[in-house]
Amino acid sequence: MSQNLFEKSKPVNSQADIPMRKGYGMETVRVTPEIAQHWLTFNVSNRKLRQENLSRLQLDMERGDWRQQGDPIRFAFGKLLDGQHRLTAIVLSGQTIPMLVVHGIDPETQANMDTGRSRTPQDVLSIEGLDAWEAPVFGAAVHIIISYSRGLALFSSQKYLNREVRNFYLEHRASIDPTIRFCKNLPRKPTILPFSRVIALHYAFAQVDRDAADDFMSKLLTGDSIGGGSPIFWLRQRLVSDAINKQKRSAYEQMHFCVATWNGVRRGSTYKNETFMRPREGKPFPEIAQ
């Protein structure tokens, strides 16, 4: 970043002198790039800028996606305590952004800023109405579901911002809520497959055939109505055995087992053993059969 971003500049208007106000107070300010640049000259003892965070804020501002979340720009007398990333993003984006600004804070409070627990997908989903079981379980599944919807693999470990999680849930709620409700009523013990994966897989299968997805997961978790040659029989046998023997499987392995089994069911296949579901060297992860 160029040096002149932080050079001393002449105050642009009366609000530009906020950093030098000794009395405590707060107000909403339309922060222009010029005001932001001037305020950054009071950034004398802050953490090093985190480029990933800065780039995200800048992009949000440029797209018009940035939203005030109630966190103010905070000043002690002659010192910026909190807000360097937001102010720098305003300068770089060239946008004017309304900001809540607090001045006259005791400078010793800076040590206690940003030390609380970060908001999680579970918190965001709880706000949207999911209950104490639904929010954490779907909060773990939603990253898999978003990745799958964007063409990535079901075993992807990609994580998404809370804003993306919330927006995805609200946009797809009509198809997500039936999956959550159905999976919530499935047996949870013994735990043969993490429920975040149960939900993610059910959601993906339901995009093909919701009734078939319900039947597949019901038989897998209850063990009811599955004959010895059924693909689901062999999948359940493998998962139960792994649970008993405390055999940990990667997301790739478990997802591969389940998708290969779904494909076998869709084809009407029967098997004499479980080898059909196992990953094979040189073969790609299976596509979900229609």
GUNU-791631 format. One record per residue (C-alpha): residue in three letters; chain; x, y, z. Coordinates in nm, 2 decimals, padded with zeros to 4 digits, always signed. Each point is the difference from the previous one (the first is absolute). Example, Ala and Ser with C-alpha at 12.3 -4.5 7.8 and 13.67 -1.06 7.14 Angstrom:
<pts>
aa ALA ch A east +01.23 north -00.45 up +00.78 $
aa SER ch A east +00.14 north +00.34 up -00.07 $
</pts>
This chain:
<pts>
aa MET ch A east +00.00 north +00.00 up +00.00 $
aa SER ch A east +00.14 north +00.34 up -00.09 $
aa GLN ch A east +00.14 north +00.22 up +00.27 $
aa ASN ch A east -00.22 north +00.30 up -00.08 $
aa LEU ch A east -00.30 north -00.18 up +00.13 $
aa PHE ch A east +00.10 north +00.09 up +00.35 $
aa GLU ch A east +00.15 north +00.34 up -00.06 $
aa LYS ch A east -00.13 north +00.29 up +00.21 $
aa SER ch A east -00.28 north +00.18 up -00.18 $
aa LYS ch A east -00.20 north +00.31 up +00.07 $
aa PRO ch A east -00.34 north -00.07 up +00.16 $
aa VAL ch A east -00.27 north -00.01 up -00.27 $
aa ASN ch A east -00.29 north +00.12 up +00.22 $
aa SER ch A east -00.11 north +00.03 up +00.36 $
aa GLN ch A east -00.04 north -00.37 up +00.04 $
aa ALA ch A east +00.36 north -00.06 up -00.10 $
aa ASP ch A east +00.11 north +00.13 up +00.34 $
aa ILE ch A east -00.18 north -00.28 up +00.19 $
aa PRO ch A east +00.33 north -00.17 up +00.09 $
aa MET ch A east +00.10 north +00.31 up +00.20 $
aa ARG ch A east -00.32 north +00.02 up +00.21 $
aa LYS ch A east +00.07 north -00.07 up +00.36 $
aa GLY ch A east -00.36 north -00.03 up +00.12 $
aa TYR ch A east -00.18 north -00.33 up -00.04 $
aa GLY ch A east -00.27 north -00.01 up -00.28 $
aa MET ch A east -00.12 north -00.18 up -00.30 $
aa GLU ch A east -00.16 north +00.08 up -00.34 $
aa THR ch A east -00.06 north -00.14 up -00.34 $
aa VAL ch A east +00.24 north +00.14 up -00.26 $
aa ARG ch A east +00.00 north -00.04 up -00.38 $
aa VAL ch A east +00.36 north -00.08 up -00.03 $
aa THR ch A east +00.15 north +00.10 up -00.33 $
aa PRO ch A east +00.34 north -00.13 up -00.12 $
aa GLU ch A east +00.15 north +00.34 up +00.09 $
aa ILE ch A east -00.13 north -00.01 up +00.36 $
aa ALA ch A east +00.11 north -00.37 up +00.03 $
aa GLN ch A east +00.35 north +00.09 up -00.12 $
aa HIS ch A east +00.02 north +00.28 up +00.25 $
aa TRP ch A east -00.12 north -00.22 up +00.29 $
aa LEU ch A east +00.26 north -00.26 up -00.09 $
aa THR ch A east +00.27 north +00.24 up +00.09 $
aa PHE ch A east -00.11 north -00.06 up +00.36 $
aa ASN ch A east +00.07 north -00.38 up -00.04 $
aa VAL ch A east +00.31 north +00.00 up +00.22 $
aa SER ch A east -00.03 north -00.32 up +00.19 $
aa ASN ch A east -00.21 north -00.26 up -00.17 $
aa ARG ch A east +00.05 north -00.35 up -00.12 $
aa LYS ch A east +00.15 north -00.08 up -00.34 $
aa LEU ch A east -00.25 north +00.02 up -00.28 $
aa ARG ch A east -00.13 north -00.35 up -00.10 $
aa GLN ch A east -00.01 north +00.00 up -00.38 $
aa GLU ch A east -00.27 north -00.26 up -00.03 $
aa ASN ch A east -00.24 north +00.19 up +00.23 $
aa LEU ch A east +00.08 north +00.33 up -00.18 $
aa SER ch A east -00.06 north -00.15 up -00.34 $
aa ARG ch A east -00.33 north -00.14 up +00.10 $
aa LEU ch A east -00.12 north +00.33 up +00.14 $
aa GLN ch A east +00.12 north +00.20 up -00.30 $
aa LEU ch A east -00.18 north -00.24 up -00.24 $
aa ASP ch A east -00.32 north +00.02 up +00.21 $
aa MET ch A east +00.01 north +00.38 up -00.01 $
aa GLU ch A east +00.07 north +00.01 up -00.38 $
aa ARG ch A east -00.29 north -00.23 up -00.07 $
aa GLY ch A east -00.23 north +00.19 up +00.24 $
aa ASP ch A east -00.03 north -00.31 up +00.22 $
aa TRP ch A east +00.15 north +00.15 up +00.32 $
aa ARG ch A east -00.24 north +00.03 up +00.28 $
aa GLN ch A east +00.03 north +00.18 up +00.34 $
aa GLN ch A east +00.01 north -00.27 up +00.27 $
aa GLY ch A east +00.00 north +00.24 up +00.30 $
aa ASP ch A east +00.38 north -00.01 up +00.06 $
aa PRO ch A east +00.11 north +00.37 up +00.03 $
aa ILE ch A east +00.32 north +00.17 up -00.11 $
aa ARG ch A east +00.16 north +00.07 up +00.34 $
aa PHE ch A east +00.23 north +00.28 up +00.10 $
aa ALA ch A east +00.18 north +00.11 up +00.32 $
aa PHE ch A east +00.14 north +00.35 up +00.00 $
aa GLY ch A east +00.24 north +00.02 up -00.30 $
aa LYS ch A east +00.00 north -00.38 up -00.05 $
aa LEU ch A east -00.20 north -00.25 up -00.22 $
aa LEU ch A east -00.09 north -00.30 up +00.22 $
aa ASP ch A east -00.21 north -00.20 up -00.24 $
aa GLY ch A east -00.10 north +00.01 up -00.37 $
aa GLN ch A east +00.33 north +00.01 up -00.20 $
aa HIS ch A east -00.12 north -00.27 up -00.24 $
aa ARG ch A east -00.33 north +00.17 up -00.07 $
aa LEU ch A east +00.16 north +00.34 up -00.05 $
aa THR ch A east +00.27 north -00.13 up -00.22 $
aa ALA ch A east -00.26 north -00.19 up -00.21 $
aa ILE ch A east -00.19 north +00.33 up -00.04 $
aa VAL ch A east +00.31 north +00.17 up -00.13 $
aa LEU ch A east +00.08 north -00.29 up -00.24 $
aa SER ch A east -00.36 north -00.04 up -00.12 $
aa GLY ch A east -00.06 north +00.37 up -00.05 $
aa GLN ch A east -00.35 north -00.04 up +00.15 $
aa THR ch A east -00.17 north +00.22 up +00.26 $
aa ILE ch A east -00.13 north -00.23 up +00.28 $
aa PRO ch A east -00.22 north +00.10 up +00.30 $
aa MET ch A east +00.18 north -00.10 up +00.32 $
aa LEU ch A east -00.09 north +00.02 up +00.37 $
aa VAL ch A east +00.29 north +00.18 up +00.16 $
aa VAL ch A east +00.08 north +00.02 up +00.38 $
aa HIS ch A east +00.26 north +00.25 up +00.14 $
aa GLY ch A east +00.15 north +00.08 up +00.33 $
aa ILE ch A east +00.05 north -00.36 up +00.10 $
aa ASP ch A east +00.25 north -00.10 up +00.27 $
aa PRO ch A east +00.31 north -00.12 up -00.20 $
aa GLU ch A east +00.05 north -00.29 up +00.24 $
aa THR ch A east -00.31 north -00.17 up -00.13 $
aa GLN ch A east +00.18 north -00.09 up -00.33 $
aa ALA ch A east +00.15 north -00.31 up +00.16 $
aa ASN ch A east -00.35 north -00.14 up +00.06 $
aa MET ch A east -00.13 north +00.06 up -00.35 $
aa ASP ch A east -00.08 north -00.29 up -00.24 $
aa THR ch A east +00.07 north -00.27 up +00.27 $
aa GLY ch A east -00.35 north -00.14 up +00.01 $
aa ARG ch A east -00.13 north -00.31 up -00.17 $
aa SER ch A east -00.05 north +00.04 up -00.38 $
aa ARG ch A east -00.34 north -00.05 up -00.13 $
aa THR ch A east -00.04 north -00.35 up -00.16 $
aa PRO ch A east -00.23 north -00.14 up -00.27 $
aa GLN ch A east -00.20 north -00.15 up +00.29 $
aa ASP ch A east -00.06 north +00.34 up +00.15 $
aa VAL ch A east -00.12 north +00.14 up -00.34 $
aa LEU ch A east -00.23 north -00.29 up -00.06 $
aa SER ch A east -00.14 north +00.02 up +00.35 $
aa ILE ch A east -00.10 north +00.36 up -00.08 $
aa GLU ch A east -00.19 north -00.13 up -00.30 $
aa GLY ch A east -00.20 north -00.23 up +00.21 $
aa LEU ch A east +00.18 north -00.34 up +00.01 $
aa ASP ch A east -00.01 north -00.16 up +00.34 $
aa ALA ch A east +00.27 north -00.13 up +00.23 $
aa TRP ch A east +00.05 north -00.32 up -00.19 $
aa GLU ch A east -00.06 north +00.13 up -00.35 $
aa ALA ch A east +00.23 north +00.30 up +00.01 $
aa PRO ch A east +00.33 north -00.17 up +00.09 $
aa VAL ch A east -00.06 north -00.31 up -00.21 $
aa PHE ch A east -00.11 north +00.18 up -00.31 $
aa GLY ch A east +00.27 north +00.26 up +00.08 $
aa ALA ch A east +00.25 north -00.27 up -00.05 $
aa ALA ch A east -00.18 north -00.14 up -00.31 $
aa VAL ch A east -00.06 north +00.33 up -00.18 $
aa HIS ch A east +00.37 north +00.04 up -00.11 $
aa ILE ch A east -00.02 north -00.34 up -00.18 $
aa ILE ch A east -00.34 north +00.09 up -00.15 $
aa ILE ch A east +00.12 north +00.34 up -00.13 $
aa SER ch A east +00.31 north -00.16 up -00.15 $
aa TYR ch A east -00.21 north -00.27 up -00.17 $
aa SER ch A east -00.23 north +00.26 up -00.14 $
aa ARG ch A east +00.30 north +00.18 up -00.15 $
aa GLY ch A east +00.13 north -00.30 up -00.17 $
aa LEU ch A east +00.25 north -00.11 up +00.26 $
aa ALA ch A east +00.03 north -00.35 up +00.14 $
aa LEU ch A east -00.22 north -00.12 up +00.29 $
aa PHE ch A east +00.32 north -00.06 up +00.21 $
aa SER ch A east +00.12 north +00.36 up -00.05 $
aa SER ch A east +00.14 north +00.17 up +00.31 $
aa GLN ch A east -00.07 north +00.35 up -00.13 $
aa LYS ch A east -00.15 north +00.24 up +00.26 $
aa TYR ch A east -00.22 north +00.30 up -00.07 $
aa LEU ch A east -00.07 north +00.33 up +00.17 $
aa ASN ch A east -00.29 north +00.04 up +00.24 $
aa ARG ch A east -00.16 north +00.23 up -00.25 $
aa GLU ch A east +00.02 north -00.26 up -00.28 $
aa VAL ch A east -00.14 north -00.27 up +00.23 $
aa ARG ch A east -00.30 north +00.22 up +00.10 $
aa ASN ch A east -00.07 north +00.11 up -00.36 $
aa PHE ch A east +00.03 north -00.36 up -00.13 $
aa TYR ch A east -00.24 north -00.13 up +00.27 $
aa LEU ch A east -00.26 north +00.28 up -00.07 $
aa GLU ch A east +00.02 north -00.05 up -00.37 $
aa HIS ch A east -00.04 north -00.38 up +00.01 $
aa ARG ch A east -00.21 north -00.03 up +00.32 $
aa ALA ch A east -00.29 north -00.17 up -00.19 $
aa SER ch A east +00.22 north -00.30 up -00.08 $
aa ILE ch A east +00.23 north +00.01 up +00.30 $
aa ASP ch A east -00.27 north +00.00 up +00.28 $
aa PRO ch A east -00.16 north -00.33 up -00.12 $
aa THR ch A east +00.34 north -00.17 up +00.01 $
aa ILE ch A east +00.07 north +00.13 up +00.36 $
aa ARG ch A east -00.35 north -00.10 up +00.12 $
aa PHE ch A east +00.03 north -00.35 up -00.15 $
aa CYS ch A east +00.35 north -00.07 up +00.13 $
aa LYS ch A east -00.08 north +00.14 up +00.34 $
aa ASN ch A east -00.25 north -00.29 up +00.05 $
aa LEU ch A east +00.25 north -00.27 up -00.10 $
aa PRO ch A east +00.16 north -00.22 up +00.27 $
aa ARG ch A east +00.31 north +00.17 up +00.14 $
aa LYS ch A east +00.14 north -00.29 up +00.20 $
aa PRO ch A east +00.21 north -00.19 up -00.08 $
aa THR ch A east +00.17 north +00.28 up -00.19 $
aa ILE ch A east +00.13 north -00.18 up -00.32 $
aa LEU ch A east +00.03 north +00.32 up -00.21 $
aa PRO ch A east +00.04 north +00.36 up +00.12 $
aa PHE ch A east -00.33 north +00.17 up -00.04 $
aa SER ch A east +00.16 north +00.29 up -00.18 $
aa ARG ch A east +00.08 north -00.25 up -00.27 $
aa VAL ch A east -00.34 north -00.16 up +00.02 $
aa ILE ch A east -00.16 north +00.34 up -00.06 $
aa ALA ch A east +00.24 north +00.09 up -00.28 $
aa LEU ch A east -00.05 north -00.33 up -00.18 $
aa HIS ch A east -00.38 north +00.00 up +00.04 $
aa TYR ch A east -00.01 north +00.35 up -00.14 $
aa ALA ch A east +00.21 north -00.10 up -00.30 $
aa PHE ch A east -00.20 north -00.32 up -00.06 $
aa ALA ch A east -00.33 north +00.19 up +00.04 $
aa GLN ch A east +00.10 north +00.22 up -00.30 $
aa VAL ch A east -00.04 north -00.31 up -00.20 $
aa ASP ch A east -00.30 north -00.17 up +00.17 $
aa ARG ch A east -00.12 north +00.11 up +00.35 $
aa ASP ch A east -00.20 north -00.31 up +00.07 $
aa ALA ch A east +00.29 north -00.22 up -00.10 $
aa ALA ch A east +00.23 north +00.21 up +00.22 $
aa ASP ch A east -00.24 north -00.05 up +00.30 $
aa ASP ch A east -00.02 north -00.37 up -00.06 $
aa PHE ch A east +00.38 north -00.04 up -00.04 $
aa MET ch A east +00.08 north +00.19 up +00.33 $
aa SER ch A east -00.28 north -00.17 up +00.19 $
aa LYS ch A east +00.12 north -00.35 up -00.09 $
aa LEU ch A east +00.37 north +00.09 up +00.06 $
aa LEU ch A east -00.06 north +00.14 up +00.35 $
aa THR ch A east -00.27 north -00.24 up +00.12 $
aa GLY ch A east +00.11 north -00.32 up -00.18 $
aa ASP ch A east -00.36 north -00.08 up -00.08 $
aa SER ch A east -00.12 north -00.17 up -00.32 $
aa ILE ch A east +00.35 north -00.06 up -00.15 $
aa GLY ch A east +00.08 north -00.34 up -00.14 $
aa GLY ch A east +00.34 north -00.16 up +00.00 $
aa GLY ch A east +00.08 north +00.09 up -00.35 $
aa SER ch A east -00.11 north +00.36 up +00.02 $
aa PRO ch A east +00.27 north +00.26 up -00.05 $
aa ILE ch A east -00.13 north +00.17 up +00.32 $
aa PHE ch A east +00.05 north -00.32 up +00.20 $
aa TRP ch A east +00.37 north +00.00 up -00.09 $
aa LEU ch A east +00.04 north +00.37 up +00.07 $
aa ARG ch A east -00.17 north -00.03 up +00.34 $
aa GLN ch A east +00.21 north -00.31 up +00.09 $
aa ARG ch A east +00.32 north +00.20 up -00.08 $
aa LEU ch A east -00.11 north +00.31 up +00.20 $
aa VAL ch A east -00.12 north -00.20 up +00.30 $
aa SER ch A east +00.33 north -00.20 up +00.00 $
aa ASP ch A east +00.20 north +00.32 up -00.02 $
aa ALA ch A east -00.20 north +00.14 up +00.29 $
aa ILE ch A east +00.05 north -00.31 up +00.22 $
aa ASN ch A east +00.37 north -00.02 up -00.08 $
aa LYS ch A east +00.05 north +00.38 up +00.03 $
aa GLN ch A east +00.13 north +00.01 up -00.35 $
aa LYS ch A east +00.02 north +00.36 up -00.11 $
aa ARG ch A east -00.07 north +00.07 up -00.37 $
aa SER ch A east +00.08 north +00.31 up -00.19 $
aa ALA ch A east -00.28 north +00.21 up -00.15 $
aa TYR ch A east +00.12 north -00.12 up -00.34 $
aa GLU ch A east -00.04 north -00.37 up +00.09 $
aa GLN ch A east -00.34 north +00.03 up +00.17 $
aa MET ch A east -00.14 north +00.22 up -00.28 $
aa HIS ch A east +00.13 north -00.24 up -00.26 $
aa PHE ch A east -00.16 north -00.30 up +00.18 $
aa CYS ch A east -00.33 north +00.18 up +00.01 $
aa VAL ch A east -00.01 north +00.13 up -00.35 $
aa ALA ch A east +00.11 north -00.33 up -00.15 $
aa THR ch A east -00.28 north -00.17 up +00.20 $
aa TRP ch A east -00.26 north +00.25 up -00.12 $
aa ASN ch A east +00.11 north -00.06 up -00.35 $
aa GLY ch A east -00.03 north -00.38 up +00.05 $
aa VAL ch A east -00.36 north +00.05 up +00.13 $
aa ARG ch A east -00.09 north +00.22 up -00.29 $
aa ARG ch A east +00.12 north -00.26 up -00.24 $
aa GLY ch A east -00.19 north -00.28 up +00.18 $
aa SER ch A east +00.33 north -00.19 up +00.07 $
aa THR ch A east +00.06 north -00.27 up +00.26 $
aa TYR ch A east +00.34 north -00.10 up +00.13 $
aa LYS ch A east +00.17 north -00.29 up +00.18 $
aa ASN ch A east +00.24 north +00.22 up +00.20 $
aa GLU ch A east +00.10 north +00.37 up +00.06 $
aa THR ch A east +00.27 north +00.04 up -00.26 $
aa PHE ch A east -00.22 north +00.18 up -00.23 $
aa MET ch A east +00.00 north +00.31 up +00.22 $
aa ARG ch A east +00.37 north +00.03 up +00.07 $
aa PRO ch A east +00.21 north +00.27 up -00.17 $
aa ARG ch A east +00.23 north -00.14 up -00.27 $
aa GLU ch A east +00.33 north +00.14 up -00.09 $
aa GLY ch A east -00.01 north +00.20 up -00.33 $
aa LYS ch A east -00.38 north +00.03 up +00.01 $
aa PRO ch A east -00.17 north +00.33 up +00.07 $
aa PHE ch A east -00.25 north +00.07 up +00.27 $
aa PRO ch A east -00.34 north -00.13 up -00.13 $
aa GLU ch A east -00.26 north +00.24 up -00.13 $
aa ILE ch A east -00.34 north -00.03 up +00.17 $
aa ALA ch A east -00.22 north -00.21 up -00.22 $
aa GLN ch A east -00.33 north +00.14 up -00.13 $
</pts>
